[in-house]
Amino acid sequence: MGCIEISATIGSVLLLILTFPFSLFFCFKVVQEYERAVIFRLGRLRKGEARGPGTFFVLPCIDNYSKVDLRTVSFDVPAQEALTKDSVTVTVDAVVYYRIENPLYAIVKVTDYGHSTKLLSMTTLRNIMGTKNLSELLSDRESISHSMQSVLDIATDPWGVKVERVEIKDVSLPVQLQRAMAAEAEATREARAKVIAAEGEMKASRALKEASDVISENPAALQLRYLQTLNTISAEKNSTIVFPLPMDLLAAFKTTRPRS
């Protein structure tokens, strides 16, 4: 400590004594549970950790302090337009949650830790978007959020900032691309429906062929089917019942000739 600093300290103490007890109202400061105070004496950081919570003492005229809020803070990252890895222009916005982990670094190492963290979040989001395909942006937002949180946490650590969480809010596509993707999805659904219908017709045709083979090999099966049809018709409430005429009876009538 130099001579000037010693003289200033002695003068501050004398002023405190001369104005006692009124000076006590200006020398004792209160810090809330969620706050910490970083004290400077004649422009130099006082040794030790940040003060708080509770009360702390400052000398008049030579001490000043800055309060730091330790609670988690969130901010919206403005929508960022960037080019993906597969050359598609998209617009993405996010929300970042952070808190102050080291109050001394937050005051000494950076001018405005909140504004700096926000600017860094914007550039980091654009950089990460450029390393991902469109399909990854649409389907794997959680992985992108973790990647962005890790990058921000490492970059802001020298500032005493701890990035706790990052969430991707929305991924916006150009209108023309949305229409193209909708048309592609519709074509895919129609193609899948046609394939399913064709498979159903194939199975039905195979079943009909097998039934035809069984009936052709066993004529009794045709008679059984005839009786089942009669039973089904009789169970219904019909005013008119049509009985199918077996083909063998028709054959018998065709072979019978009238007597002379």
DRENDO-1510 file (C-alpha; in Angstrom, 1 decimal, always signed):
<recs>
REC; n; res; u; v; w
REC; 1; MET; +0.0; +0.0; +0.0 .
REC; 2; GLY; +1.5; +3.4; -1.1 .
REC; 3; CYS; +1.7; +6.5; +0.9 .
REC; 4; ILE; -1.2; +8.1; -0.8 .
REC; 5; GLU; -3.4; +5.1; +0.0 .
REC; 6; ILE; -2.3; +5.1; +3.6 .
REC; 7; SER; -3.1; +8.8; +3.9 .
REC; 8; ALA; -6.5; +8.4; +2.3 .
REC; 9; THR; -7.3; +5.6; +4.6 .
REC; 10; ILE; -6.3; +7.6; +7.7 .
REC; 11; GLY; -8.3; +10.5; +6.5 .
REC; 12; SER; -11.4; +8.3; +5.9 .
REC; 13; VAL; -11.1; +6.9; +9.4 .
REC; 14; LEU; -10.8; +10.4; +10.9 .
REC; 15; LEU; -13.9; +11.4; +9.0 .
REC; 16; LEU; -15.7; +8.4; +10.4 .
REC; 17; ILE; -14.7; +9.3; +13.9 .
REC; 18; LEU; -15.7; +12.9; +13.6 .
REC; 19; THR; -19.1; +12.2; +12.2 .
REC; 20; PHE; -19.8; +9.3; +14.6 .
REC; 21; PRO; -22.5; +8.0; +15.0 .
REC; 22; PHE; -24.2; +9.4; +11.9 .
REC; 23; SER; -21.5; +7.9; +9.7 .
REC; 24; LEU; -22.6; +4.4; +10.7 .
REC; 25; PHE; -25.6; +4.8; +8.5 .
REC; 26; PHE; -23.4; +5.2; +5.5 .
REC; 27; CYS; -20.7; +2.6; +6.4 .
REC; 28; PHE; -22.8; -0.5; +7.0 .
REC; 29; LYS; -24.4; -2.0; +3.9 .
REC; 30; VAL; -26.8; -4.9; +3.6 .
REC; 31; VAL; -26.6; -7.7; +1.1 .
REC; 32; GLN; -29.5; -10.1; +0.5 .
REC; 33; GLU; -29.2; -13.8; +0.6 .
REC; 34; TYR; -29.2; -14.0; -3.2 .
REC; 35; GLU; -26.6; -11.2; -3.6 .
REC; 36; ARG; -22.9; -10.8; -3.2 .
REC; 37; ALA; -20.9; -7.5; -2.9 .
REC; 38; VAL; -17.5; -6.9; -4.5 .
REC; 39; ILE; -15.6; -4.1; -2.7 .
REC; 40; PHE; -13.0; -1.8; -4.2 .
REC; 41; ARG; -10.7; +0.5; -2.2 .
REC; 42; LEU; -9.3; +3.4; -4.1 .
REC; 43; GLY; -9.9; +1.4; -7.3 .
REC; 44; ARG; -8.3; -1.8; -6.1 .
REC; 45; LEU; -10.1; -5.0; -5.4 .
REC; 46; ARG; -10.1; -5.8; -1.7 .
REC; 47; LYS; -8.6; -9.2; -0.9 .
REC; 48; GLY; -10.9; -12.0; +0.0 .
REC; 49; GLU; -14.1; -13.3; -1.3 .
REC; 50; ALA; -17.2; -11.3; -2.2 .
REC; 51; ARG; -19.1; -10.1; +0.9 .
REC; 52; GLY; -22.5; -11.4; +1.8 .
REC; 53; PRO; -25.1; -12.3; +2.7 .
REC; 54; GLY; -25.7; -10.0; +5.6 .
REC; 55; THR; -23.9; -6.7; +6.5 .
REC; 56; PHE; -20.5; -5.5; +5.6 .
REC; 57; PHE; -18.5; -2.4; +6.4 .
REC; 58; VAL; -17.1; +0.2; +4.0 .
REC; 59; LEU; -15.0; +3.3; +4.7 .
REC; 60; PRO; -16.5; +6.6; +3.5 .
REC; 61; CYS; -15.0; +8.3; +0.4 .
REC; 62; ILE; -12.4; +5.6; -0.4 .
REC; 63; ASP; -14.6; +2.4; -0.7 .
REC; 64; ASN; -17.2; +1.5; -3.3 .
REC; 65; TYR; -18.9; -1.7; -4.1 .
REC; 66; SER; -20.9; -3.5; -6.8 .
REC; 67; LYS; -23.7; -6.0; -6.1 .
REC; 68; VAL; -24.1; -9.2; -8.1 .
REC; 69; ASP; -27.3; -11.1; -8.3 .
REC; 70; LEU; -26.7; -14.9; -8.0 .
REC; 71; ARG; -30.2; -16.0; -9.1 .
REC; 72; THR; -30.7; -17.8; -12.4 .
REC; 73; VAL; -31.4; -15.4; -15.2 .
REC; 74; SER; -33.0; -16.2; -18.6 .
REC; 75; PHE; -33.1; -14.4; -21.9 .
REC; 76; ASP; -34.4; -15.0; -25.3 .
REC; 77; VAL; -31.9; -15.4; -28.1 .
REC; 78; PRO; -33.3; -13.4; -31.1 .
REC; 79; ALA; -34.2; -15.4; -34.2 .
REC; 80; GLN; -31.0; -16.2; -36.1 .
REC; 81; GLU; -31.1; -16.9; -39.8 .
REC; 82; ALA; -28.3; -19.2; -41.0 .
REC; 83; LEU; -27.4; -21.8; -43.7 .
REC; 84; THR; -27.5; -25.4; -42.6 .
REC; 85; LYS; -24.9; -28.1; -43.6 .
REC; 86; ASP; -27.1; -29.2; -46.5 .
REC; 87; SER; -27.5; -25.6; -47.8 .
REC; 88; VAL; -31.0; -24.8; -46.5 .
REC; 89; THR; -31.8; -21.4; -45.0 .
REC; 90; VAL; -33.6; -21.7; -41.6 .
REC; 91; THR; -34.5; -19.4; -38.8 .
REC; 92; VAL; -34.0; -20.6; -35.2 .
REC; 93; ASP; -34.5; -19.0; -31.8 .
REC; 94; ALA; -33.7; -20.2; -28.4 .
REC; 95; VAL; -33.8; -19.4; -24.7 .
REC; 96; VAL; -30.7; -19.4; -22.4 .
REC; 97; TYR; -30.6; -19.8; -18.6 .
REC; 98; TYR; -27.5; -18.8; -16.7 .
REC; 99; ARG; -26.3; -17.6; -13.2 .
REC; 100; ILE; -23.2; -16.0; -11.7 .
REC; 101; GLU; -20.9; -18.6; -10.2 .
REC; 102; ASN; -17.9; -16.3; -9.4 .
REC; 103; PRO; -19.0; -12.7; -8.5 .
REC; 104; LEU; -15.4; -11.4; -8.6 .
REC; 105; TYR; -14.8; -12.6; -12.2 .
REC; 106; ALA; -18.2; -11.2; -13.2 .
REC; 107; ILE; -17.2; -7.7; -12.1 .
REC; 108; VAL; -13.5; -7.7; -12.9 .
REC; 109; LYS; -13.2; -9.8; -16.1 .
REC; 110; VAL; -16.0; -8.5; -18.2 .
REC; 111; THR; -17.8; -5.1; -18.6 .
REC; 112; ASP; -21.4; -6.4; -18.9 .
REC; 113; TYR; -21.6; -10.2; -18.4 .
REC; 114; GLY; -25.3; -10.3; -19.3 .
REC; 115; HIS; -25.0; -8.5; -22.6 .
REC; 116; SER; -21.8; -10.4; -23.5 .
REC; 117; THR; -23.4; -13.7; -22.8 .
REC; 118; LYS; -26.4; -12.8; -25.0 .
REC; 119; LEU; -24.1; -11.8; -27.9 .
REC; 120; LEU; -22.1; -15.0; -27.5 .
REC; 121; SER; -25.3; -17.0; -27.5 .
REC; 122; MET; -26.3; -15.5; -30.9 .
REC; 123; THR; -23.1; -16.3; -32.6 .
REC; 124; THR; -22.9; -19.8; -31.0 .
REC; 125; LEU; -26.4; -20.6; -32.3 .
REC; 126; ARG; -25.5; -19.6; -35.8 .
REC; 127; ASN; -22.3; -21.6; -35.7 .
REC; 128; ILE; -24.0; -24.8; -34.5 .
REC; 129; MET; -26.8; -24.4; -37.1 .
REC; 130; GLY; -24.1; -24.5; -39.8 .
REC; 131; THR; -22.8; -27.9; -38.7 .
REC; 132; LYS; -26.2; -29.6; -38.7 .
REC; 133; ASN; -28.5; -30.9; -41.5 .
REC; 134; LEU; -32.1; -29.8; -41.8 .
REC; 135; SER; -33.3; -33.2; -40.6 .
REC; 136; GLU; -31.1; -33.0; -37.5 .
REC; 137; LEU; -32.4; -29.5; -36.7 .
REC; 138; LEU; -36.0; -30.7; -36.9 .
REC; 139; SER; -35.7; -34.1; -35.1 .
REC; 140; ASP; -32.8; -33.7; -32.6 .
REC; 141; ARG; -33.3; -30.4; -30.9 .
REC; 142; GLU; -32.2; -31.8; -27.5 .
REC; 143; SER; -28.8; -32.7; -28.8 .
REC; 144; ILE; -28.4; -29.2; -30.3 .
REC; 145; SER; -29.4; -27.6; -27.0 .
REC; 146; HIS; -26.8; -29.7; -25.1 .
REC; 147; SER; -24.1; -28.8; -27.6 .
REC; 148; MET; -24.9; -25.1; -27.4 .
REC; 149; GLN; -25.0; -25.2; -23.6 .
REC; 150; SER; -21.6; -26.9; -23.4 .
REC; 151; VAL; -20.0; -24.4; -25.8 .
REC; 152; LEU; -21.4; -21.4; -23.9 .
REC; 153; ASP; -20.5; -22.8; -20.5 .
REC; 154; ILE; -16.8; -23.2; -21.5 .
REC; 155; ALA; -16.7; -19.8; -23.2 .
REC; 156; THR; -18.3; -17.9; -20.3 .
REC; 157; ASP; -16.4; -19.6; -17.5 .
REC; 158; PRO; -13.6; -16.9; -17.4 .
REC; 159; TRP; -16.4; -14.4; -16.8 .
REC; 160; GLY; -17.7; -16.3; -13.7 .
REC; 161; VAL; -20.9; -17.2; -15.6 .
REC; 162; LYS; -22.4; -20.7; -15.4 .
REC; 163; VAL; -24.8; -21.5; -18.3 .
REC; 164; GLU; -27.2; -24.0; -16.8 .
REC; 165; ARG; -29.6; -24.7; -19.7 .
REC; 166; VAL; -30.3; -23.9; -23.4 .
REC; 167; GLU; -33.6; -24.7; -25.1 .
REC; 168; ILE; -34.4; -24.5; -28.8 .
REC; 169; LYS; -37.8; -22.8; -29.1 .
REC; 170; ASP; -38.7; -22.8; -32.8 .
REC; 171; VAL; -37.2; -23.8; -36.2 .
REC; 172; SER; -38.8; -21.8; -39.0 .
REC; 173; LEU; -38.5; -22.9; -42.7 .
REC; 174; PRO; -39.1; -20.8; -45.8 .
REC; 175; VAL; -42.7; -21.0; -47.2 .
REC; 176; GLN; -41.6; -22.7; -50.4 .
REC; 177; LEU; -39.7; -25.3; -48.5 .
REC; 178; GLN; -42.7; -26.0; -46.3 .
REC; 179; ARG; -44.9; -26.6; -49.4 .
REC; 180; ALA; -42.3; -28.9; -50.9 .
REC; 181; MET; -42.0; -30.9; -47.8 .
REC; 182; ALA; -45.8; -31.1; -47.4 .
REC; 183; ALA; -46.1; -32.3; -51.0 .
REC; 184; GLU; -43.3; -34.9; -50.5 .
REC; 185; ALA; -45.0; -36.2; -47.3 .
REC; 186; GLU; -48.4; -36.4; -49.1 .
REC; 187; ALA; -46.8; -38.4; -52.0 .
REC; 188; THR; -45.1; -40.7; -49.5 .
REC; 189; ARG; -48.5; -41.4; -47.7 .
REC; 190; GLU; -50.2; -42.1; -51.0 .
REC; 191; ALA; -47.5; -44.5; -52.2 .
REC; 192; ARG; -47.6; -46.3; -48.8 .
REC; 193; ALA; -51.4; -46.6; -49.1 .
REC; 194; LYS; -51.1; -48.0; -52.6 .
REC; 195; VAL; -48.6; -50.6; -51.5 .
REC; 196; ILE; -50.8; -51.7; -48.6 .
REC; 197; ALA; -53.8; -51.9; -50.9 .
REC; 198; ALA; -51.8; -54.0; -53.5 .
REC; 199; GLU; -50.6; -56.3; -50.7 .
REC; 200; GLY; -54.2; -56.8; -49.6 .
REC; 201; GLU; -55.4; -57.6; -53.1 .
REC; 202; MET; -52.6; -60.1; -53.5 .
REC; 203; LYS; -53.5; -61.9; -50.3 .
REC; 204; ALA; -57.2; -61.9; -51.2 .
REC; 205; SER; -56.4; -63.3; -54.7 .
REC; 206; ARG; -54.2; -66.0; -53.2 .
REC; 207; ALA; -57.0; -67.0; -50.8 .
REC; 208; LEU; -59.6; -67.1; -53.6 .
REC; 209; LYS; -57.2; -69.3; -55.6 .
REC; 210; GLU; -56.7; -71.7; -52.8 .
REC; 211; ALA; -60.5; -71.9; -52.2 .
REC; 212; SER; -61.0; -72.5; -55.9 .
REC; 213; ASP; -58.5; -75.3; -55.8 .
REC; 214; VAL; -60.1; -77.0; -52.8 .
REC; 215; ILE; -63.6; -76.8; -54.4 .
REC; 216; SER; -62.4; -78.2; -57.7 .
REC; 217; GLU; -60.7; -81.1; -56.0 .
REC; 218; ASN; -63.7; -81.9; -53.7 .
REC; 219; PRO; -67.2; -81.4; -55.2 .
REC; 220; ALA; -68.8; -81.9; -51.8 .
REC; 221; ALA; -67.3; -78.7; -50.6 .
REC; 222; LEU; -69.4; -76.8; -53.2 .
REC; 223; GLN; -72.6; -78.5; -51.8 .
REC; 224; LEU; -71.5; -77.5; -48.2 .
REC; 225; ARG; -71.0; -73.9; -49.4 .
REC; 226; TYR; -74.5; -74.0; -51.0 .
REC; 227; LEU; -76.0; -75.1; -47.7 .
REC; 228; GLN; -74.2; -72.4; -45.8 .
REC; 229; THR; -75.5; -69.8; -48.2 .
REC; 230; LEU; -79.1; -71.1; -47.6 .
REC; 231; ASN; -78.6; -70.9; -43.9 .
REC; 232; THR; -77.3; -67.3; -44.1 .
REC; 233; ILE; -80.3; -66.2; -46.3 .
REC; 234; SER; -82.8; -67.8; -44.0 .
REC; 235; ALA; -81.4; -66.0; -41.0 .
REC; 236; GLU; -82.0; -62.6; -42.5 .
REC; 237; LYS; -85.4; -60.9; -42.4 .
REC; 238; ASN; -86.2; -60.9; -46.1 .
REC; 239; SER; -89.7; -60.9; -47.5 .
REC; 240; THR; -88.4; -62.7; -50.6 .
REC; 241; ILE; -85.9; -65.6; -50.6 .
REC; 242; VAL; -84.3; -66.7; -53.8 .
REC; 243; PHE; -82.9; -70.3; -53.7 .
REC; 244; PRO; -80.0; -70.9; -55.9 .
REC; 245; LEU; -80.5; -73.8; -58.3 .
REC; 246; PRO; -77.7; -76.3; -58.3 .
REC; 247; MET; -75.9; -76.8; -61.6 .
REC; 248; ASP; -76.3; -80.5; -61.5 .
REC; 249; LEU; -80.1; -80.2; -61.6 .
REC; 250; LEU; -79.8; -78.0; -64.7 .
REC; 251; ALA; -77.6; -80.6; -66.3 .
REC; 252; ALA; -80.3; -83.2; -65.6 .
REC; 253; PHE; -83.0; -81.1; -67.3 .
REC; 254; LYS; -80.7; -80.5; -70.3 .
REC; 255; THR; -80.1; -84.3; -70.8 .
REC; 256; THR; -83.9; -85.2; -70.5 .
REC; 257; ARG; -85.7; -85.4; -73.8 .
REC; 258; PRO; -89.5; -85.2; -74.3 .
REC; 259; ARG; -91.3; -88.5; -75.1 .
REC; 260; SER; -92.9; -88.9; -78.5 .
</recs>
